[in-house]
Amino acid sequence: MNRRTAFKAVAVTASGGLLMSQRAFAQEAGVSASQTSALLQGADVCAIIPEVTEGPYYFDPAMERTDITEGRPGIPMRVRLQVVDAACVAMPGARVDIWHCDATGVYSGYANQGDDGSVDTSGETFMRGTQFADDNGIVEFESVYPSWYRGRTTHVHFKVFLDETNILTGQIFFPDALSEYIYLNVAPYNDRASQRDTLNANDGIAQQSTRAAFAFIKELDEEYLVAMIVGVDPAAQSAVGFSMGAPGGDRPEPPQGGTPPEGGPTGSADRTTMTPPVKGL
């Protein structure tokens, strides 16, 4: 089975079975169809995303760019995020930072990584970037599908800034069925001897993030489209704390000795049930 066939096979699990339709969510939220007409199709809408931990791997490389791969291998992925408030009103000009691990499960800029803790990417900046939202509140990044590392399910980190203040730190989650196929069958994802220990169902951060943080995924001709609407409260301020006025600020210390990052696993993971149920479907 090739990747395209596999994607079709898990399509119901990966998208239709994971997110409510835009119309259904709008009805539940009491939002009119006219309010959702300019929103990303297929993605969940109008839900304020809970803030979750930043994790140990954030720093701001002060790089406003669309392509964040820096030539690293992996399945091409376009990340499209739309920043809106609770009334579904787009927020033009919002700054969005994203960062995530590469196809081998390591982040740029840190030592003591990899399955054996021997990988050092100090001084590198791959899979990190900043974009400013257009008139529809949308930003896009060209990247590669992220791999996994011990203690966490598949995810991408993001921060949203308004008026030079970080108002939300969150994470984007992926369908486990699709991730599992990629990790077992596609290089360089399948070049690892160890098996991931954490799925969506037993990752504490994924569970804390609620359904609003699970991306809609569509296969395009040359890449995956990963789309999500990021609902924010414009009056909020991130409890994590980071000022846009300090690019390239102090880097947090990475985990030492291969210690799993905060968030998981919280128990055993059943690989036969790859995605958590969604209330209301």
N, C-alpha and C positions, 0 to 999 in steps of 0.2 A: 504494500500500500504506500503510495507516495504522499507527500505532504498535502497536496491539494485534495486528494481523496480523503485523507484523514480529517482535514478541516471540515469537509462536508459531513463526514460521519459524526463529528462532535458538534455540529452547528447548533443543534437544539440545546445541548448542554452548555455550549460556549456563549450563546447569546440569548436566544428565545427563551430558554429555561432559566436564565439568570436575572434578566431585567424585565420589569413591567414595560408594556408599550408606553410610548409617550402620551397617547390619548388616555390610557387607563390611569397613569400617574397623575395627569392633569385633572382628571375627574376626582380622584381621591384627594388631591390637594386643593380642590376648589378653584382651579385656574382655568380661564377660558382658552379656547382654541386659538384665538387671535394672539394671546400672550405667548403661545408656544410656537408660533409659525416661523420665527427666525432662529429657533433653537436647533441644535444638532439632531438629525433624525436618528432614531434608534436608541439614543442615550437616555438614561434616567434624567428627570428634570426637577427643578424647584425644591431640592432637598438640601438643607444646610449640612455640609459634610462635617462630621465630628473631627476635632483636632486630635492627632495622635503623635507619638514620639518622633522626634527628628531622626533618631538613630545616631550611630557613631561616625558616619561618613560624610557629613556635610561640610563643605566650604564653598565660598563664592569666588570662582576664578575670574570674575568680572569679564565674562565673554558673552556678548549678545550675538547669538548665532542660531541658525536653524539646524544645520548638520552638526551633530555632537559626537559623531562616531570616531573621528580622527583615524579612519581607515581600519578600525578593529573589525574582525570577521563576525558574521552572524546573520540571521534572517532579517532582512530590512523591515523596519517598523516605523510608521508615521504616527506620532502621538499628537492628537488634536484635542485641545482642551478649550472649553468655553466657560468663562467666568461670569456668573450671574448672581443677583441677589435673590432673596426668598420669594420675590414677586416675579421672578423670571426676567428681570430687566438686565440686559447685558451691561458689562462694566468695562468700557473702552479704556485703554491706557494702563490697565492693571499689569504689573510686572509678575511674571511667572518664572520661577526657577525649577528645573527638574534635574535629578541625578539618579543613577542606578548602576548596578553592576553590569559587566559585559557578559559575553557568551560563555566565559569560563568561571563566572561567579565572583569576580574581583572588582573593586572600585578603584578609580584613579586617586592618586595622592596619598596612599597609605602603605605602610609596611605590615608585616605579620598577617598576611591574608593567604587564601587558598586552602585546599583541604588539609595540607600539612603545615600551614602557617609560614611557608617559605617565600611567598610572593611579595615583592616590594615594588609598588608603583609610585613611590614618592616623586614629586615633581611633574607627574602626568595629569592631564585634565580631561581624558576621554569620558564620554557619557555624562557631561555636565554642560548646562547652558542656560541662557536667559532669553526670553522674548517678551515683548510688550503687546498686549491685546489690541486687536483692530477694532473698528467701529461696532462689530458684532460681539466683542468680548472674546475673540478666538485667537489662540496661539497655536503654532505647529512646530514640531521638532522632527527631524529625521534621525533615527537611531537604529538599534538592532534589538530584537526580542531579548529580554534579560534572562539570564540563567538564575540559579539558586545558590544559596550558601547555607551552611549549617545553622539551624535554629529559626529560619524564616521561610515563608512561602514566597512565591514569585511576586515581585512588586516593583513599582517605580515611585520614588519620592518626589514631592513637589512642595513649593512654598508660593503663596500669593501675597503680594505687597500692594498697598494703596497708600498714596501720600507718604512714601518713604517709610511706612510702618508695615511690618510683617503681621498680617491679620489671620493667616491660616497656614499651618503646617500639616500636610496630609500624605497619604500614600494611595496608589492606584493598584488594584488587584486584577488578576487574570484568571481565565477558566483553567482549572487544574487538568481537565481532560486534554486540552490542547497543549499545555505545557508538558504534560507527561509524554505525549507522543513525540514532541520535539526533542526532549531530553534523552529519549531512548533511541531515536532514529536519525537525528541530523547532527552532522559535525559542525563546529567543534563541541557542541553541547554534550554529545555522547562520548567524548574522549576522557571522561572522568571515571575513576574506579569506584568511588563511593556513590551511594544513593541518597537522595534528599530525605530528610527526616521530618519535614513539616509541609503540610498542605493547608489549603484555605480553612478547612474545618477545625484544625487544631493550632492555628496561629492566633495568638491572643490579640494582636494588632488588627488583623483582618476582621475578627469578630467585633472588635470595638468600633471599627470604621463603618459598619452597617452596609446595606446593599448599595448605597449611593456611591461607594468607592470602588465598585466593580465595573470595569470598563466594558463598553460595547466593542466587539471586535468583528471586523469584516475583512475578507481576503480580497485584495486588489490584484491586478495582473502581476506586479513585481514586488509587492510588500503587503504587510498587514496594516490595516488602519485600526488604531486603538483610540477610541473616542470616549470622552466623558465630560459631562457638565459639572462644573465645580460651583456649588452653591455656597456663597459666603455671606457673612453678616458684616456690612461695611463699617459698623461701629465697633466691631470686635478688635482685640489685639492679641496676637499669639502669646500663649503662655510660655512657649519655647523661648521667644525673645531673640530678635535679630534685627538690626537696623540696616536699611538699604544704604545708609550713608557710610557704611564701613565695608566696602568690597574687599574681598581677600582677607577677612578677619581671622582671628585665632581659630585654628583647627582643633576640634575636640580630639582627645586621645582615643586611638582605636582600641578595640578589645585586645587584651593580652593573653597569650597562650591559647588562642583558639576558643575563647569563651563565647558562647552563643550570644548574640545581641538581645536586647530586651524585646519581649513580645511572644516568644514561642520556643519550643512547642509546649502546649498546655495539656497534652495527653496523646494517646495513640491516634494514628490517622488511618482511616479506612480508604484504601486506594480504589475500592469498587464504587465509592460515592465521592466523585471528584469535586463537586461544587455544593456549597451549602444551600439549603432550601431558602426560598424567598417568600416571605409572608405576603399573601394577597394574590399570588399567581394561580 
